[in-house]
């Protein structure tokens, strides 16, 4: 199982796109958060707060537990959006994991986030910094620090996709 982590706008989704042709199934923790928030009638600009409240109410691993329930083939699964070491431990119960961190500078990430049209984001630097601080408080920095593979994403999408494929151990490329 490959766990993808990184700060918002680092390029996690583009890295995942390189893995899909290799036969990986993708589970996005953020999609599960958005799905549950929508079912509860939560407005898109309140999703981050909802995710945080669920962590406080049910534990820092709640989104990993809800995601792990959907894993069918651990060896060919990519989990997007791991944000804490507690979440990593939940996935380790399902099988061997490789943590891949995608990194981009704050300036690069902010430019990407301003261009991206998702309801839970803002084009203001203040809102982006607020989101960064919230995710860092969840522990994403610790997961990045413990990554097995670190990919710096300051170039093109093609470079990122090639870097991720070449960085994976041979057995995961099949």
C-alpha positions in Angstrom: 0.0 0.0 0.0 1.3 3.4 -0.9 0.4 6.3 1.4 0.7 9.7 -0.3 1.2 12.7 2.0 2.1 16.4 1.6 0.9 19.9 2.2 -2.1 21.2 0.2 -1.1 22.1 -3.3 2.1 20.0 -3.3 1.0 17.8 -6.1 -0.4 14.7 -4.5 -3.1 14.2 -7.0 -0.7 14.5 -10.0 1.5 11.9 -8.3 -1.4 9.6 -8.0 -2.2 10.0 -11.6 1.2 8.4 -12.4 0.2 5.3 -10.3 -3.2 4.6 -11.8 -1.8 3.2 -15.1 0.3 0.8 -12.9 -3.0 -0.8 -11.7 -3.4 1.0 -8.4 -6.8 1.6 -6.8 -7.0 5.1 -5.2 -8.8 6.0 -2.0 -8.8 9.7 -1.2 -9.3 10.5 2.4 -10.5 14.0 1.5 -13.2 12.5 -0.7 -14.5 10.5 2.2 -14.5 13.7 4.4 -16.3 15.6 1.6 -18.8 12.8 1.1 -19.7 12.6 4.8 -19.8 16.4 5.1 -22.2 16.7 2.1 -24.4 13.9 3.6 -24.6 16.0 6.8 -25.4 19.2 4.9 -22.1 20.9 5.8 -21.1 23.8 3.5 -17.9 23.4 1.4 -16.1 26.2 3.2 -16.7 24.4 6.6 -15.3 21.0 5.5 -11.9 21.5 7.2 -13.6 22.4 10.5 -15.8 19.4 10.1 -12.8 17.1 9.6 -11.1 18.6 12.6 -14.2 18.2 14.8 -14.5 14.6 13.8 -10.9 14.0 14.8 -11.5 15.6 18.2 -14.7 13.6 18.7 -13.6 10.2 17.5 -9.8 10.3 17.6 -7.0 11.5 15.3 -7.2 8.3 13.3 -11.0 8.4 12.4 -10.6 9.3 8.8 -8.0 6.5 8.3 -10.4 4.0 9.9 -13.2 5.1 7.6 -10.9 4.9 4.6 -9.4 1.5 5.6 -12.9 0.0 5.6 -12.9 0.5 1.8 -9.5 -1.1 1.0 -10.0 -4.2 -1.2 -6.4 -5.0 -2.2 -3.8 -3.5 0.1 -0.9 -4.4 -2.3 -2.5 -2.3 -5.1 -4.0 0.6 -3.2 -2.9 4.2 -3.0 -4.2 6.2 0.0 -4.2 9.9 -0.6 -4.1 12.5 2.1 -2.5 10.8 5.1 -2.0 13.5 7.8 -0.9 11.9 11.0 1.2 9.0 12.3 -1.9 7.6 14.0 -3.4 7.3 10.5 -0.3 5.6 9.2 -0.6 3.0 12.0 -4.2 2.2 11.0 -3.1 1.5 7.5 -0.1 -0.7 8.7 -2.7 -3.0 10.2 -3.9 -3.7 6.7 -0.5 -4.5 5.2 2.9 -3.2 4.4 3.0 0.6 3.6 5.4 2.9 1.7 5.0 6.5 2.7 5.5 8.9 -0.3 5.7 12.6 0.6 5.3 15.2 -2.2 6.9 18.5 -1.4 6.7 21.9 -3.0 7.6 25.3 -1.6 4.9 27.4 0.0 5.1 29.9 -2.9 4.5 27.2 -5.5 1.7 25.6 -3.4 0.0 28.9 -2.9 0.0 29.6 -6.6 -1.4 26.2 -7.4 -4.1 26.5 -4.7 -5.2 29.9 -6.0 -5.7 28.3 -9.5 -7.5 25.2 -8.2 -11.2 25.4 -8.1 -12.4 23.4 -5.1 -15.1 24.5 -2.8 -13.0 23.9 0.4 -10.2 26.3 -0.6 -9.7 30.0 -0.9 -7.7 32.3 -3.1 -6.6 34.3 -0.1 -3.2 33.7 1.4 -4.7 34.0 4.9 -7.1 31.1 4.3 -4.4 29.0 2.7 -2.0 29.7 5.7 -4.9 28.9 8.1 -5.4 25.5 6.3 -1.7 24.8 6.4 -1.6 25.4 10.1 -4.6 23.2 10.7 -3.1 20.3 8.7 0.3 20.8 10.5 -1.6 20.6 13.8 -3.0 17.2 12.7 0.5 15.9 12.3 1.2 16.0 8.5 4.7 17.4 9.1 5.6 14.3 11.1 4.3 12.0 8.4 6.3 13.9 5.8 9.4 13.6 8.1 8.9 9.8 8.3 8.4 9.3 4.6 10.2 6.4 2.9 10.3 8.4 -0.4 10.4 12.2 -0.8 9.6 13.8 -4.1 10.3 17.5 -4.7 7.7 18.9 -7.0 8.8 22.3 -8.3 8.8 21.3 -12.0 6.3 20.1 -14.6 3.6 17.5 -14.1 5.5 15.2 -16.5 8.7 15.5 -14.3 6.6 14.7 -11.2 5.1 11.6 -12.8 8.4 10.3 -13.9 10.0 11.0 -10.6 7.3 9.1 -8.7 7.5 6.1 -11.0 11.3 5.9 -10.8 11.4 6.4 -7.0 9.1 3.4 -6.2 10.7 0.1 -5.3 10.7 -2.3 -8.3 8.1 -4.6 -6.7 5.6 -1.8 -6.5 6.0 -0.8 -10.2 4.5 -4.0 -11.5 
